[in-house]
Amino acid sequence: MPARTARTAWNGTFQEGSGQVELSSSGVGTYDVSFPARAAEEANGVTSPEELLAASHSSCFTMAFTNELGQAGATPEQIEVTAVVTLGPDPAGGLHISKSALTVRGFASGIDEAGFKAAAEAAKVGCPISKALTGVGQITLDVTFEG
């Protein structure tokens, strides 16, 4: 399997500096990052490691979920997955990711609600990003079957 690369160039101090993260492997973009924006309620056009992690978790989970649905004999029709990654104070000092909350909405033909939810649970466990997040205090899953 291929490896993927991202690069960050930074200028200045932790609190006042800023940088740009480049999605090098794909070349799809370069995005501004800074700690003040990371810690603020509003992102104002600046991304953060947590937003990038949320993108990774939602996309990885979606791929794992559609695979689980296919293995169950279902055909995904419409799937929407949102991940909300929360940064908070670490009791041991500093900061840590305290939660990743996955929300799934959608439907698939050839499966009932129980099977849809079971596929989502299996995807939560099997998704490589979920596996990488084992140090996160809580990974939650909220599933709505709209079929």
N, C-alpha and C positions, 0 to 999 in steps of 0.2 A: 504494500500500500504506500502511496506517496506521502511525503511530509509537506506541510504547508508553512509558509514564512510570513511573519509580520515584523515590521521594524518601527521603532520609535526614536525620533530625534528630539532632544529636550534641551532647553536653554533656561538657566536660572535656578533659583532655589525651589525646594519642595512646595512651600506655601505660595510663592509669588511667580514661579516659573510656569512655562507652558511648553507644549510640544506638539508634534504631529505623529500620529500612528499611520503607517502605510500598510495596506494589505498587499504585500509584495508578490505573493504567488499568483494571485489573480489579476493584480493591477487594476482592480475596480475602484480604488479610491484611497485618498489620504484624508485623515480626519483630525481636527484639532482636539487636544486633550489638555486639561489643567486640573490641579487639585481643587482650587476654589469652585470650579464648575462641577467637579466630581462630588463635592460635599454640599452643593446647593440644591434646593428643592427643584428649581427650574434649570434645565440643561442649556438653554439659550444657544443652540447650534453647536455645542461642544460635547463630544462623546466622552465616555468613561470606560474603564475596564469592566465595570458592572453592566453597562449597556451592551458592550461587545460580548460579554459572557451570556447575557440574556438572549442575544441573537444566536449565539452558538447553541445554547440549551434548547431554544424553541425549534431551531431548524434540525438539530440532531434528533430530538424527540419526535418530530413530525416524520422524519425518515424511518425511524425505528417503529413508530406507530403504524404507518402505512404498510410496512413490511409485515408486522404482526397481523394486521387485517387481512392482507393477502394470504398469509399462511393459514388463516382461519377460513379461507374460501370466500372472503368478502371483497367487494370492489369499492375503494374509497371514492366517494362522489364529491364531497366538499368537506375539507378539514381546515380549521383555523386554530392555531396554537399560539398562545401568548405566554411568555415567561417574564416574571418580575423578579429581579435579583436585588436583594436588599443588603446594603453596606451598613455596618453598625460598629459600635465600640466592642473590642475584644476584652472580655474579663481579664485576660492575661496581659493586656496592654496593647495599644495600637488599635487597628481596625481589622475586621474580618467580614466575610460574607456570612450573614446569619440565616439567609433563607433564599430559596428559589421556588417560586410559586408558578406552577404550570396550570394553565386554563385551556381546556380543549372543548371546542364546539364543532359539531358537524354530523355527518351521516355517511353511511356506507350501505350499499345494497348487499343482500345476502347474509346479513347478520342482525341479530336483535340487540336490544339495549344492553343486556347482560354481557353478551359477547363483545360488544363495542367497548364497554368499560373494562373487561378483562384484558383485551388487547392493549388498552391504554396503560393499565397497571404493569403488564409485561414490558411494554416499551419504556416505562419509567425506570424499571430495573435494568433493562438491557441496553439502553442508550449509552454510548461511550462517554458522553459529557456527564450524564448522571453518575456514571461510575467514577469519573474524575472528580466529582464534587462530593465524594464521601466525607470530606472534612466539614461540609456545610452542616450547620445545626439542623436544618429542616428543609426537605424537599416535599412540597405538597402537590396534590393533583386534584383538580376539579373538572369533572367530565360531564358534558351535556350532550346526550344523543338526540339529534334533531330529526330522526327518521321516523 
